[in-house]
Amino acid sequence: MYEIRGVAFGSLWLFLGMVARLTFQFIALVLLGRSLNSEQLGFFLAVLSLSQILSHVFELGGYSLTIRDLQRGEGPRRALENSLALSVRALPLTALLAFVLKMVVFPSASWVEYIFFVSASLFSNRLVLLVYAAWVGLGRLMWAGVSDVIAGFAFLLAAIMAEFLRESWALLYFMQSLIVACFALFMAWRAFGPVRVLSGVDRARLTAGVHFASGSLLQSLTQELDKVLLARLASPQDVSVYGLAMRLVSVPIFALSALLAAGYPAFFAKGAEGTAAVLRYGIRFFGFALALSLLAGLTLYWAAPWLTGVLFPTQPRVSEALRLLSILPALMVPAAVLGNILTGLDRQKIRVFAQVASLVVSLPLYFLLIPTHGWAGAGYATLSSMGVQSVLMGILVYSITRWGVR
């Protein structure tokens, strides 16, 4: 239990940083809701979701590999250099996918705005995340929290400027992301020394990166594909309602993410001690996280009308969407913790299998439900997918520990 308390205390820095970033983002979204029309805001949120999906291809497992390398005694500068080399290797494929998806999902949208949004989310934000992984892997969680605060504040400043430069929102978003990335790299240089981009990539590391990237990509597809398909199969208004409700649900999800991020390195460390050590740690972690998620979900359900009236008075349907999605944090906890147990047991490929299965379940539901039910259809499909993933993760963990399934 002492370990869980230590993780909870350490995650406080991450949580405070995420809360600050989320607060800044909420204020920024309220301002953007007044500065941009529904079509502009819906396009921005949809492209962000698409970029979040693509970013895992570009990162190629760099976040998890950086933390893993640090837990294995690798120096932080070398760990970052190795992860950046993977991103350079994945850049051509990422650019090609971004081009194809623009033609398919947003055929009539502005190329200039699309490039600014995607470039900011793919390149600048992922560089910040790699440095963030170094802080987490080293246990310097205060600096990880500080980076969250700076990112949120920069986003808010850009939204304030958009009140006066409405037609330049894409450029403002790109510039603030670039400034935050430069600051993160500067802090890494001060702490670890000059970080270079290595030309070569070890084959074993590339394989591990593909496995980690596959898992994070599939998880991102489960979480973000709903908003992308809403933009294609429904209306921008549906994207706005669903996207704003998701921002509210992200409050407890961010808190849980802070807890999971703080505890994530320990799953690698426990994995070196054996299966029993990983399971003991994971079970204690699971109970604590699930209790918090259930409390958060009940609070969101009860407070949905009030939160919507205060924050988004012109979007009353956000309250309905928020109540539908209030169970999402509790469904995410089993999938996340059980998945981390599989990762700690070096069964990342099996974790990917469960994520593929949940995506296979959700895709037909998205295409069936979104055209007829809009944002509600996206919500039902997302909740079903996450529920399937949690059940499968539980079955796989039980099978591995009971019968040694590989």
Secondary structure, DSSP 8 states (H G I E B T S, - for coil): -HHHHHHHHHHHHHHHHHHHHHHHHHHHHHHHHHHS-HHHHHHHHHHHHHHHHHHHHHHTTHHHHHHHHHHTT--HHHHHHHHHHHHHHHHHHHHHHHHHHHHHH-TTS-HHHHHHHHHIIIIIHHHHHHHHHHHHHHT-HHHHHHHHHHHHHHHHHHHHHHTT-GGGHHHHHHHHHHHHHHHHHHHHHHHH------S---HHHHHHHHHHHHHHHHHHHHHHHHHHHHHHHS-HHHHHHHHHHHHHHHHHHHHHHHHHHHHHHHHHHHHTT-HHHHHHHHHHHHHHHHHHHHHHHHHHHHHHHHHHHHH-TT-TTHHHHHHHHTTHHHHHHHHHHHHHHHHHTT-HHHHHHHHHHHHHHHHHHHHHHHHHHTHHHHHHHHHHHHHHHHHHHHHHHHHHHHH---
